[in-house]
Structures are given as C-alpha cells and as structure tokens.
Amino acid sequence: MALGLYESQVPSRLPKPALLPKPALLPKPALLPKPASYG
C-alpha cells in the first residue's frame, strides 16, 4: 500500500500527518470575528 511506503520513508519517532487534526476540523476564518469588531 502507498501508506506503508510513506510510513517507511518517515522516521517512526515523528508524528504521522494522518494523526494530526485536519484543517477542515478547525474553525473557518469566515466564522471568526472580523478585525473591525475588536476595540
């Protein structure tokens, strides 16, 4: 599998990207307060 080949190229001591939170799970900039709302 391609995943197996990828893992073999990355040191096991480093966290796998697949285990990191995906950008889609993070709040979208459009949902954040606009700079004009501060102050």
PyMOL CGO cylinders between C-alpha atoms (Angstrom):
from pymol import cmd
from pymol.cgo import CYLINDER

trace = [
    CYLINDER, 0.00, 0.00, 0.00, 1.11, 3.56, -0.64, 0.3, 1, 1, 1, 1, 1, 1,
    CYLINDER, 1.11, 3.56, -0.64, 0.57, 4.35, 3.04, 0.3, 1, 1, 1, 1, 1, 1,
    CYLINDER, 0.57, 4.35, 3.04, 3.04, 1.64, 4.03, 0.3, 1, 1, 1, 1, 1, 1,
    CYLINDER, 3.04, 1.64, 4.03, 5.64, 3.03, 1.65, 0.3, 1, 1, 1, 1, 1, 1,
    CYLINDER, 5.64, 3.03, 1.65, 5.07, 6.52, 3.01, 0.3, 1, 1, 1, 1, 1, 1,
    CYLINDER, 5.07, 6.52, 3.01, 5.49, 5.39, 6.60, 0.3, 1, 1, 1, 1, 1, 1,
    CYLINDER, 5.49, 5.39, 6.60, 8.72, 3.60, 5.70, 0.3, 1, 1, 1, 1, 1, 1,
    CYLINDER, 8.72, 3.60, 5.70, 10.15, 6.90, 4.47, 0.3, 1, 1, 1, 1, 1, 1,
    CYLINDER, 10.15, 6.90, 4.47, 9.23, 8.79, 7.65, 0.3, 1, 1, 1, 1, 1, 1,
    CYLINDER, 9.23, 8.79, 7.65, 11.06, 8.20, 10.96, 0.3, 1, 1, 1, 1, 1, 1,
    CYLINDER, 11.06, 8.20, 10.96, 8.75, 6.39, 13.38, 0.3, 1, 1, 1, 1, 1, 1,
    CYLINDER, 8.75, 6.39, 13.38, 9.64, 8.94, 16.05, 0.3, 1, 1, 1, 1, 1, 1,
    CYLINDER, 9.64, 8.94, 16.05, 7.85, 11.65, 14.11, 0.3, 1, 1, 1, 1, 1, 1,
    CYLINDER, 7.85, 11.65, 14.11, 4.07, 12.02, 14.39, 0.3, 1, 1, 1, 1, 1, 1,
    CYLINDER, 4.07, 12.02, 14.39, 2.17, 10.78, 11.34, 0.3, 1, 1, 1, 1, 1, 1,
    CYLINDER, 2.17, 10.78, 11.34, 0.26, 13.51, 9.45, 0.3, 1, 1, 1, 1, 1, 1,
    CYLINDER, 0.26, 13.51, 9.45, -2.80, 11.24, 9.48, 0.3, 1, 1, 1, 1, 1, 1,
    CYLINDER, -2.80, 11.24, 9.48, -2.92, 11.60, 13.28, 0.3, 1, 1, 1, 1, 1, 1,
    CYLINDER, -2.92, 11.60, 13.28, -2.89, 15.38, 13.15, 0.3, 1, 1, 1, 1, 1, 1,
    CYLINDER, -2.89, 15.38, 13.15, -6.15, 17.36, 13.13, 0.3, 1, 1, 1, 1, 1, 1,
    CYLINDER, -6.15, 17.36, 13.13, -7.34, 18.16, 9.61, 0.3, 1, 1, 1, 1, 1, 1,
    CYLINDER, -7.34, 18.16, 9.61, -7.79, 21.83, 8.61, 0.3, 1, 1, 1, 1, 1, 1,
    CYLINDER, -7.79, 21.83, 8.61, -11.45, 21.06, 7.91, 0.3, 1, 1, 1, 1, 1, 1,
    CYLINDER, -11.45, 21.06, 7.91, -11.94, 20.42, 11.63, 0.3, 1, 1, 1, 1, 1, 1,
    CYLINDER, -11.94, 20.42, 11.63, -10.60, 23.85, 12.55, 0.3, 1, 1, 1, 1, 1, 1,
    CYLINDER, -10.60, 23.85, 12.55, -12.81, 26.96, 12.68, 0.3, 1, 1, 1, 1, 1, 1,
    CYLINDER, -12.81, 26.96, 12.68, -13.05, 28.64, 9.28, 0.3, 1, 1, 1, 1, 1, 1,
    CYLINDER, -13.05, 28.64, 9.28, -11.69, 32.22, 9.12, 0.3, 1, 1, 1, 1, 1, 1,
    CYLINDER, -11.69, 32.22, 9.12, -15.11, 33.32, 7.83, 0.3, 1, 1, 1, 1, 1, 1,
    CYLINDER, -15.11, 33.32, 7.83, -16.64, 32.18, 11.13, 0.3, 1, 1, 1, 1, 1, 1,
    CYLINDER, -16.64, 32.18, 11.13, -14.18, 34.18, 13.23, 0.3, 1, 1, 1, 1, 1, 1,
    CYLINDER, -14.18, 34.18, 13.23, -14.96, 37.74, 14.39, 0.3, 1, 1, 1, 1, 1, 1,
    CYLINDER, -14.96, 37.74, 14.39, -13.80, 40.36, 11.91, 0.3, 1, 1, 1, 1, 1, 1,
    CYLINDER, -13.80, 40.36, 11.91, -10.95, 42.72, 12.98, 0.3, 1, 1, 1, 1, 1, 1,
    CYLINDER, -10.95, 42.72, 12.98, -13.47, 45.61, 12.84, 0.3, 1, 1, 1, 1, 1, 1,
    CYLINDER, -13.47, 45.61, 12.84, -15.36, 44.05, 15.75, 0.3, 1, 1, 1, 1, 1, 1,
    CYLINDER, -15.36, 44.05, 15.75, -12.39, 44.43, 18.09, 0.3, 1, 1, 1, 1, 1, 1,
    CYLINDER, -12.39, 44.43, 18.09, -11.75, 47.52, 20.19, 0.3, 1, 1, 1, 1, 1, 1,
]
cmd.load_cgo(trace, "trace")
